[in-house]
Amino acid sequence: MDDQVCPRCKTTKYRNPSLKLMVNVCGHALCESCVDLLFLKGSGSCPECSVPLKRSNFRVQLFEDAVVEKEVDIRKRVLRDFNKKEDDFATLRDYNDYLEEIECIIFNLCNNIDVVETNKRIEQYKKENKDIILKNKIKIGKEELELEELLEEEKQVDELRKRELIKEEQEIKKKKLKDKEALIDELMFSNADAKHILSTFAQNTIAAKEEEKPLAPKASQFSTGIKFGRQSAGFTMLPKIEEAPPYVYIPATVQLEGPGVPQWSELSNGFIDNTRAEGLDQRAGGFTAKYACMRALQDSLDGLFLTPNSSKT
């Protein structure tokens, strides 16, 4: 998006690194300064298409193509009312027809095709399915609320785990500092050999590391409720399947009646004489007359290959 430019004031991202393009329902972009200037009273018209717009409906452009931005906005607005699920239909065909109708409405609004009639279809649908729309909105709102509560709970668990890790690290640091101070005091005031004191301290340190409880790995918890990093209660591992012996291909043996197809080496015994010779371009592509001859022989003998169980004519 380095080539962003405001169509009204011609300001580019190169001249103003803090340039922010904003779009509305019409899909035409304007920089933030032009939006503040043109929509100072809260409403106005688009400089390009003269569509009435509101200042509160402008938002920062996320996509480089303004057409994509317009389609995303229209799709969100349409799907806010066309919120039926597959369970609301008797058959899968009815649900697919419903999805196709939604795509037709979005396409018409994005490309300014029968906008008035399309808006009438939307209003008619909203009147006919008022109860279902409200029911699905409440259901979606509950699902979003549950998701937010779950994310908040996961955040609290993560914060608690972080505090526990910090506390454990601080206790380990304090213990190491205390051991060092004890070693220094013993070296200063003890009459024992210094080498013996250091070796004893090293052995105690190694033994403490072996007995030290390792820090639990950080668990990655997702909205599905599954925790990764440590085994959670109720989660069982899949049973280990013993390794099967490697697959050995055994060609199928079929008893056929009638003459067999000549082998590749037997084609020169008169079979290939009635086949047109290949050209230079065909030979360059790896094709020779033997391939055509072999295929013709296989096709001619195909009807004579009868299995013993089949009826003979």
C-alpha positions in Angstrom: 0.0 0.0 0.0 2.9 2.3 -0.7 1.1 4.0 -3.6 -1.9 5.2 -1.5 -3.2 8.5 -2.6 -6.2 10.6 -1.7 -8.3 11.2 -4.9 -9.3 14.6 -3.7 -6.2 16.4 -2.3 -3.7 14.0 -4.1 -1.7 13.5 -0.9 0.4 10.3 -1.1 1.9 8.1 1.5 5.4 9.3 0.4 4.6 13.0 1.2 2.7 12.2 4.4 3.8 9.0 6.1 0.9 9.3 8.6 -1.7 9.3 5.8 -4.9 7.3 6.6 -7.4 6.5 3.9 -11.0 6.1 5.0 -13.9 4.6 3.3 -17.7 4.6 3.6 -20.5 2.5 2.2 -19.9 3.9 -1.4 -16.4 2.4 -1.4 -14.6 5.6 -2.5 -11.6 6.4 -0.3 -10.7 9.8 1.2 -7.9 10.8 3.5 -8.7 11.6 7.1 -8.1 15.3 6.6 -10.5 15.5 3.7 -13.1 13.6 5.7 -12.9 16.0 8.5 -13.1 19.0 6.1 -16.0 17.7 4.0 -18.0 16.2 6.8 -17.5 18.9 9.4 -21.3 19.0 10.0 -21.6 15.3 10.3 -23.0 14.5 6.9 -22.3 15.3 3.3 -22.0 13.7 -0.1 -19.2 11.7 -1.7 -17.0 13.9 -4.1 -17.0 11.1 -6.7 -20.5 9.6 -6.7 -22.5 12.2 -4.8 -24.0 9.5 -2.5 -25.2 11.0 0.9 -22.8 9.9 3.6 -22.4 10.3 7.3 -19.1 11.1 9.1 -19.8 8.4 11.8 -19.8 5.7 9.1 -16.3 6.4 7.9 -13.6 3.8 8.9 -9.9 3.3 8.2 -9.3 1.4 4.9 -7.9 -2.0 5.6 -7.5 -3.3 2.0 -5.6 -1.7 -0.8 -8.4 -2.1 -3.2 -11.4 0.1 -2.3 -13.8 -2.3 -4.2 -12.8 -5.1 -1.8 -13.4 -2.8 1.1 -16.9 -2.0 -0.2 -17.7 -5.6 -0.7 -16.6 -6.5 2.9 -18.8 -3.7 4.3 -21.8 -4.8 2.2 -21.3 -8.4 3.1 -21.3 -7.6 6.8 -24.4 -5.5 6.5 -26.3 -8.1 4.5 -25.3 -11.1 6.6 -26.5 -9.2 9.7 -30.1 -9.9 8.5 -29.6 -13.0 6.4 -28.4 -15.0 9.4 -30.1 -18.3 8.8 -28.2 -21.5 9.4 -28.5 -24.9 7.7 -30.7 -26.2 10.5 -33.4 -23.7 9.5 -34.0 -25.4 6.2 -35.7 -28.7 5.4 -33.2 -29.8 2.7 -29.7 -29.0 1.7 -30.9 -27.7 -1.7 -33.0 -25.0 0.0 -30.0 -23.9 2.1 -27.8 -23.7 -1.1 -30.5 -21.7 -2.9 -30.6 -19.3 0.1 -26.8 -18.9 0.0 -27.0 -18.2 -3.7 -29.6 -15.6 -3.2 -27.3 -13.9 -0.6 -24.5 -13.8 -3.1 -26.7 -12.4 -5.8 -27.8 -9.6 -3.5 -24.2 -8.8 -2.5 -23.1 -8.8 -6.2 -25.9 -6.4 -7.2 -25.1 -4.0 -4.4 -21.4 -4.1 -5.1 -21.8 -3.4 -8.8 -24.8 -1.0 -8.5 -27.1 -3.4 -10.4 -30.9 -2.9 -9.6 -30.0 -1.3 -6.3 -33.6 -0.2 -5.6 -35.1 -3.6 -6.3 -32.4 -5.3 -4.3 -33.0 -3.1 -1.3 -36.7 -3.9 -1.6 -35.9 -7.6 -1.6 -33.9 -7.1 1.6 -36.7 -5.1 3.3 -39.3 -7.8 2.2 -37.1 -10.5 3.6 -36.7 -8.7 6.9 -40.5 -8.3 7.2 -41.2 -12.0 6.4 -38.5 -13.4 8.7 -38.5 -10.9 11.5 -38.8 -13.5 14.3 -36.1 -15.8 12.8 -33.7 -12.9 12.4 -34.2 -11.7 16.0 -33.8 -15.3 17.3 -30.6 -15.9 15.4 -29.2 -12.5 16.5 -29.8 -13.4 20.1 -28.2 -16.8 19.6 -25.2 -15.2 17.9 -25.0 -12.7 20.7 -25.0 -15.4 23.3 -22.2 -17.3 21.5 -20.1 -14.2 21.2 -20.7 -13.5 24.9 -19.6 -17.1 25.8 -16.6 -16.7 23.7 -15.6 -13.5 25.4 -16.1 -15.0 28.8 -13.9 -18.0 27.8 -11.2 -15.8 26.4 -11.3 -13.7 29.6 -11.0 -16.9 31.7 -8.1 -18.1 29.6 -6.4 -14.7 30.1 -6.8 -14.9 33.9 -5.4 -18.4 33.9 -2.4 -17.3 31.8 -1.8 -14.3 34.2 -2.0 -16.6 37.2 0.5 -19.0 35.6 2.9 -16.2 34.8 2.8 -15.0 38.4 3.5 -18.5 39.6 6.5 -18.8 37.3 7.9 -15.4 38.4 7.5 -16.4 42.0 9.3 -19.7 41.5 12.1 -18.0 39.6 12.5 -15.5 42.5 12.6 -18.3 45.1 15.3 -20.1 43.1 17.4 -16.8 42.8 17.0 -16.2 46.6 18.1 -19.8 47.3 21.2 -19.5 45.1 22.1 -16.2 46.7 21.7 -17.7 50.2 23.9 -20.7 49.2 26.6 -18.3 47.9 26.6 -16.3 51.1 26.8 -19.5 53.2 29.8 -20.6 51.1 31.6 -17.3 51.5 31.0 -17.4 55.3 32.3 -20.9 55.6 35.4 -20.1 53.6 36.0 -17.1 55.8 35.4 -18.5 59.2 35.9 -22.3 58.9 39.3 -24.0 59.6 38.6 -26.7 57.0 40.5 -27.1 53.7 39.1 -24.7 51.1 39.3 -27.3 48.3 37.2 -29.7 50.4 34.6 -26.9 51.1 34.3 -26.1 47.4 34.0 -29.7 46.3 31.3 -30.3 49.0 29.5 -27.2 47.8 29.6 -28.4 44.2 28.3 -31.8 45.1 25.5 -30.3 47.1 24.6 -28.0 44.2 24.5 -30.9 41.7 22.3 -32.9 44.1 20.0 -30.0 44.6 19.6 -29.6 40.8 18.7 -33.2 40.4 16.1 -33.0 43.2 14.8 -29.7 42.0 11.3 -29.8 40.6 11.3 -28.6 37.0 9.2 -25.7 36.0 6.0 -26.8 34.4 5.8 -25.9 30.7 3.6 -23.1 29.7 0.2 -24.4 28.7 -1.3 -23.2 25.4 -5.1 -23.1 25.9 -7.5 -22.4 23.1 -11.2 -21.7 23.0 -11.8 -25.4 22.2 -11.0 -26.1 25.8 -8.1 -28.4 24.9 -4.8 -27.6 26.8 -1.5 -28.3 25.1 1.8 -28.4 26.9 0.7 -30.6 29.8 -1.8 -33.4 30.0 -5.2 -32.2 31.1 -7.7 -34.2 33.1 -10.0 -36.3 31.0 -7.7 -36.3 28.0 -6.6 -39.7 27.0 -3.9 -40.5 24.5 -4.6 -42.6 21.5 -3.6 -46.3 21.8 -0.3 -47.1 20.1 -0.9 -49.2 17.0 1.7 -51.9 16.4 3.6 -51.4 13.3 2.2 -53.4 10.4 4.4 -55.4 8.0 5.3 -53.5 4.8 2.9 -53.8 1.9 3.9 -56.2 -0.8 2.4 -55.9 -4.2 1.1 -59.2 -5.6 0.0 -58.9 -9.3 -3.5 -60.3 -10.0 -3.6 -63.5 -12.0 -6.5 -63.8 -14.4 -7.1 -66.8 -16.6 -8.0 -65.6 -20.1 -9.0 -67.5 -23.2 -7.9 -66.7 -26.7 -4.6 -65.5 -28.1 -2.4 -63.2 -26.0 -1.1 -59.8 -27.0 2.3 -60.0 -28.7 5.2 -58.9 -26.5 7.2 -55.7 -27.2 10.1 -57.6 -28.8 7.7 -59.5 -31.1 6.3 -56.4 -32.9 9.0 -56.5 -35.5 7.8 -59.9 -36.7 5.4 -58.4 -39.3 3.1 -56.6 -36.9 4.6 -53.2 -37.3 4.8 -53.4 -41.1 1.2 -52.1 -41.4 1.8 -49.1 -39.0 2.6 -45.7 -40.3 6.2 -44.6 -39.4 6.5 -41.8 -36.9 7.7 -38.3 -38.0 10.6 -36.3 -36.7 8.4 -34.2 -34.5 6.8 -37.3 -33.0 10.1 -39.0 -32.4 11.4 -35.9 -30.7 8.5 -36.1 -28.3 9.4 -39.7 -27.4 6.6 -41.3 -29.5 7.4 -44.2 -31.8 5.3 -46.4 -34.2 5.6 -49.3 -31.8 3.3 -47.6 -29.3 0.6 -47.2 -31.9 1.0 -50.8 -33.1 0.8 -52.2 -29.5 -2.3 -50.1 -28.8 -4.0 -51.3 -32.0 -3.2 -55.0 -31.1 -4.6 -54.5 -27.6 -7.8 -53.0 -28.9 -8.3 -55.7 -31.5 -7.8 -58.5 -29.0 -9.7 -56.9 -26.2 -13.0 -58.6 -27.1 -11.4 -62.1 -27.2 -10.3 -62.0 -23.6 -13.0 -64.0 -21.9 -12.8 -65.4 -18.4 -13.7 -69.1 -17.8 -16.8 -68.1 -15.8 -18.3 -65.9 -18.5 -20.6 -67.3 -21.1 -19.1 -68.3 -24.5 -20.8 -67.3 -27.7 
